[in-house]
Amino acid sequence: MFSFVVNRVGFLKDIPLFAIIFDSLMRFWMFFTKPELLDWIDDLEENVTQMPGTTVGIHKYGGTEFNYMGKEFAHVHSNGLLDILLNKELKQSLMTEGKIKDHHLFKNSGWISFYLQNKQDLGYACYLLNKAYDHTKQKQNSIQLDTI
């Protein structure tokens, strides 16, 4: 259903609060159909909050956004879709393993998509989040050094 909404009626995301309400409805549905998924998402949030300089908030298209010093490096939707920003080289390297996919919308970018489908996926998701955090942190620090 998520893919259908994104691909066929994605323009609705521009309606204020629509995406957040849709994601909240997905979360409500997951509460009844796959409650363990919500626990895994909580575990991801806990992992990210342990990283220095990070914040967690509501993503503009629904779900939970992960930021380092105000710069988004990942977000997770309530259906377990984790979107992560990596550099293109790392993305290509990881895609050969077959565990991640091109981002569902931004194919020619550093963004990737990874679905949390079982408890074992949580470890790999944390690994990916750590890679994205390191990349964003390095990029932000080099920007700060350039402004000095």
Backbone hydrogen bonds in HBPLUS format (Angstrom, degrees):
<---DONOR---> <-ACCEPTOR-->    atom                        ^
c    i                          cat <-CA-CA->   ^        H-A-AA   ^      H-
h    n   atom  resd res      DA  || num        DHA   H-A  angle D-A-AA Bond
n    s   type  num  typ     dist DA aas  dist angle  dist       angle   num
A0005-VAL N   A0001-MET O   2.95 MM   4  6.25 165.1  1.97 158.0 161.1     1
A0006-VAL N   A0002-PHE O   2.92 MM   4  6.17 167.3  1.94 156.9 160.3     2
A0007-ASN N   A0003-SER O   2.85 MM   4  5.90 167.4  1.86 153.4 157.2     3
A0008-ARG N   A0004-PHE O   2.77 MM   4  5.58 157.9  1.82 150.7 156.8     4
A0009-VAL N   A0005-VAL O   3.03 MM   4  5.10 143.8  2.16 122.3 133.5     5
A0012-LEU N   A0009-VAL O   3.00 MM   3  5.86 165.8  2.02 123.0 127.4     6
A0013-LYS N   A0010-GLY O   2.99 MM   3  5.74 166.2  2.01 121.4 125.7     7
A0014-ASP N   A0011-PHE O   3.25 MM   3  6.02 167.6  2.27 118.4 121.6     8
A0015-ILE N   A0012-LEU O   2.94 MM   3  5.48 164.4  1.96 117.4 122.6     9
A0018-PHE N   A0015-ILE O   2.99 MM   3  5.53 163.0  2.02 136.9 141.8    10
A0021-ILE N   A0017-LEU O   2.93 MM   4  6.06 159.2  1.97 155.6 161.1    11
A0022-PHE N   A0018-PHE O   2.83 MM   4  6.06 162.8  1.86 155.5 160.8    12
A0023-ASP N   A0019-ALA O   2.90 MM   4  6.07 161.7  1.94 145.9 150.7    13
A0024-SER N   A0020-ILE O   2.96 MM   4  6.10 149.5  2.05 139.7 148.5    14
A0025-LEU N   A0021-ILE O   2.92 MM   4  6.22 148.7  2.02 148.2 156.5    15
A0026-MET N   A0022-PHE O   2.96 MM   4  6.34 148.7  2.06 145.4 154.5    16
A0027-ARG N   A0023-ASP O   2.89 MM   4  6.19 154.1  1.96 146.8 153.9    17
A0028-PHE N   A0024-SER O   2.96 MM   4  6.20 155.3  2.02 143.6 150.2    18
A0029-TRP N   A0025-LEU O   2.91 MM   4  6.17 156.1  1.97 145.7 152.1    19
A0030-MET N   A0026-MET O   2.82 MM   4  6.10 157.9  1.87 152.1 158.2    20
A0031-PHE N   A0027-ARG O   2.94 MM   4  6.16 141.9  2.09 143.8 154.1    21
A0032-PHE N   A0029-TRP O   3.13 MM   3  5.53 136.2  2.33 105.1 115.6    22
A0033-THR N   A0029-TRP O   2.96 MM   4  6.19 154.2  2.02 149.5 157.9    23
A0034-LYS N   A0030-MET O   2.80 MM   4  4.86 154.0  1.87 126.0 134.6    24
A0037-LEU N   A0034-LYS O   3.01 MM   3  5.74 148.6  2.11 121.9 129.6    25
A0038-LEU N   A0035-PRO O   3.14 MM   3  5.50 129.3  2.41 105.0 116.3    26
A0039-ASP N   A0036-GLU O   3.07 MM   3  5.05 122.7  2.41  94.8 109.5    27
A0040-TRP N   A0036-GLU O   3.02 MM   4  6.41 151.2  2.11 148.4 156.4    28
A0041-ILE N   A0037-LEU O   2.95 MM   4  6.27 154.8  2.02 150.4 157.2    29
A0042-ASP N   A0038-LEU O   3.01 MM   4  6.22 152.7  2.09 139.4 146.8    30
A0043-ASP N   A0039-ASP O   2.89 MM   4  6.21 148.9  1.99 144.4 153.3    31
A0044-LEU N   A0040-TRP O   2.95 MM   4  6.32 148.8  2.04 145.8 154.1    32
A0045-GLU N   A0041-ILE O   3.00 MM   4  6.32 160.5  2.04 150.3 155.1    33
A0046-GLU N   A0042-ASP O   2.93 MM   4  6.19 157.7  1.98 149.1 155.3    34
A0047-ASN N   A0043-ASP O   2.92 MM   4  6.16 155.2  1.98 146.3 153.0    35
A0048-VAL N   A0044-LEU O   2.95 MM   4  6.25 161.2  1.98 154.8 159.1    36
A0049-THR N   A0045-GLU O   2.94 MM   4  6.18 160.3  1.98 153.2 158.6    37
A0050-GLN N   A0047-ASN O   3.25 MM   3  5.45 146.6  2.37 100.8 110.3    38
A0051-MET N   A0048-VAL O   2.94 MM   3  5.38 159.4  1.98 114.9 121.7    39
A0054-THR N   A0051-MET O   3.31 MM   3  5.92 148.2  2.42 144.7 141.8    40
A0069-MET N   A0053-GLY O   3.06 MM  16  5.75 165.2  2.09 164.8 160.3    41
A0055-THR N   A0067-ASN O   2.97 MM  12  5.23 147.7  2.08 133.1 140.7    42
A0067-ASN N   A0055-THR O   2.96 MM  12  5.23 168.1  1.97 158.6 159.2    43
A0057-GLY N   A0065-GLU O   2.98 MM   8  5.13 157.6  2.03 141.7 147.8    44
A0065-GLU N   A0057-GLY O   2.71 MM   8  5.13 163.9  1.74 140.2 145.6    45
A0059-HIS N   A0063-GLY O   3.08 MM   4  5.37 170.8  2.09 123.3 126.3    46
A0062-GLY N   A0059-HIS O   2.98 MM   3  5.08 152.9  2.05 121.3 118.3    47
A0064-THR N   A0076-VAL O   2.87 MM  12  5.34 157.2  1.92 151.6 154.8    48
A0076-VAL N   A0064-THR O   2.87 MM  12  5.34 151.2  1.95 146.8 155.2    49
A0066-PHE N   A0074-ALA O   2.79 MM   8  5.21 167.7  1.81 154.5 150.2    50
A0073-PHE N   A0066-PHE O   2.92 MM   7  6.00 167.1  1.94 158.5 160.0    51
A0068-TYR N   A0071-LYS O   2.85 MM   3  5.20 158.6  1.89 140.3 142.8    52
A0071-LYS N   A0068-TYR O   2.94 MM   3  5.20 165.1  1.97 115.5 120.1    53
A0085-LEU N   A0073-PHE O   3.00 MM  12  5.24 175.2  2.00 142.4 141.7    54
A0075-HIS N   A0083-ASP O   2.87 MM   8  5.40 148.7  1.97 152.7 160.5    55
A0083-ASP N   A0075-HIS O   2.82 MM   8  5.40 164.5  1.84 173.2 175.2    56
A0077-HIS N   A0081-LEU O   2.83 MM   4  5.24 164.8  1.86 150.1 153.3    57
A0080-GLY N   A0077-HIS O   3.00 MM   3  5.65 157.7  2.05 125.4 127.1    58
A0116-LEU N   A0080-GLY O   2.88 MM  36  4.93 162.1  1.91 136.3 142.3    59
A0082-LEU N   A0114-PHE O   2.79 MM  32  5.10 168.0  1.81 150.9 153.8    60
A0114-PHE N   A0082-LEU O   2.84 MM  32  5.10 147.2  1.94 143.9 154.7    61
A0084-ILE N   A0112-ILE O   2.99 MM  28  5.36 154.1  2.06 139.8 148.1    62
A0112-ILE N   A0084-ILE O   2.82 MM  28  5.36 150.7  1.91 149.5 159.3    63
A0086-LEU N   A0110-GLY O   3.00 MM  24  4.95 168.5  2.01 122.2 125.5    64
A0091-LYS N   A0087-ASN O   2.95 MM   4  6.15 161.7  1.99 156.4 162.5    65
A0092-GLN N   A0088-LYS O   2.96 MM   4  6.15 164.7  1.99 147.1 150.1    66
A0093-SER N   A0089-GLU O   3.03 MM   4  6.27 158.9  2.07 148.0 154.1    67
A0094-LEU N   A0090-LEU O   2.88 MM   4  6.09 164.5  1.90 157.2 160.5    68
A0095-MET N   A0091-LYS O   2.88 MM   4  6.03 147.8  1.98 150.9 160.4    69
A0097-GLU N   A0094-LEU O   3.06 MM   3  5.47 146.8  2.17 107.8 117.1    70
A0098-GLY N   A0095-MET O   3.05 MM   3  5.28 143.8  2.19 102.5 112.9    71
A0101-LYS N   A0113-SER O   2.98 MM  12  5.25 162.2  2.01 158.9 163.0    72
A0113-SER N   A0101-LYS O   2.85 MM  12  5.25 164.8  1.87 146.2 149.5    73
A0121-ASP N   A0118-ASN O   3.00 MM   3  5.52 141.4  2.16 111.9 122.3    74
A0122-LEU N   A0119-LYS O   3.12 MM   3  5.56 153.3  2.20 109.5 117.3    75
A0125-ALA N   A0121-ASP O   2.91 MM   4  6.09 156.2  1.96 152.3 159.9    76
A0126-CYS N   A0122-LEU O   2.95 MM   4  6.20 155.7  2.01 148.9 154.7    77
A0127-TYR N   A0123-GLY O   3.01 MM   4  6.27 150.6  2.10 141.8 150.2    78
A0128-LEU N   A0124-TYR O   2.90 MM   4  6.21 159.3  1.95 151.8 156.4    79
A0129-LEU N   A0125-ALA O   2.88 MM   4  6.14 158.0  1.93 149.2 155.7    80
A0130-ASN N   A0126-CYS O   2.90 MM   4  6.09 153.0  1.98 145.9 152.9    81
A0131-LYS N   A0127-TYR O   3.03 MM   4  6.34 153.0  2.10 146.8 154.0    82
A0132-ALA N   A0128-LEU O   2.93 MM   4  6.22 160.1  1.97 151.4 156.8    83
A0133-TYR N   A0129-LEU O   2.83 MM   4  5.99 156.9  1.89 147.7 154.5    84
A0134-ASP N   A0130-ASN O   2.92 MM   4  6.10 165.7  1.95 148.6 152.2    85
A0135-HIS N   A0131-LYS O   2.96 MM   4  6.19 159.6  2.00 147.6 153.4    86
A0136-THR N   A0132-ALA O   2.90 MM   4  6.07 167.2  1.91 152.6 156.1    87
A0137-LYS N   A0133-TYR O   2.79 MM   4  5.89 162.7  1.82 155.2 160.8    88
A0138-GLN N   A0134-ASP O   2.94 MM   4  6.04 162.5  1.97 146.2 151.0    89
A0139-LYS N   A0135-HIS O   2.97 MM   4  6.15 159.6  2.01 146.9 153.0    90
A0140-GLN N   A0136-THR O   2.83 MM   4  5.99 165.1  1.85 153.3 157.2    91
A0141-ASN N   A0137-LYS O   2.89 MM   4  6.01 160.9  1.93 149.6 155.3    92
A0142-SER N   A0138-GLN O   3.01 MM   4  6.19 150.4  2.10 144.2 151.7    93
A0143-ILE N   A0139-LYS O   3.05 MM   4  6.32 146.8  2.17 143.5 152.7    94
A0144-GLN N   A0140-GLN O   2.96 MM   4  6.27 154.0  2.03 147.9 155.0    95
A0145-LEU N   A0141-ASN O   3.01 MM   4  6.24 152.3  2.09 142.8 149.9    96
A0146-ASP N   A0142-SER O   3.06 MM   4  6.21 145.3  2.19 137.6 146.4    97
A0147-THR N   A0143-ILE O   3.24 MM   4  6.51 134.2  2.46 139.7 150.5    98
A0147-THR N   A0144-GLN O   3.23 MM   3  5.28 135.0  2.44  95.6 107.3    99
A0148-ILE N   A0145-LEU O   3.31 MM   3  5.33 155.9  2.37  99.9 107.0   100
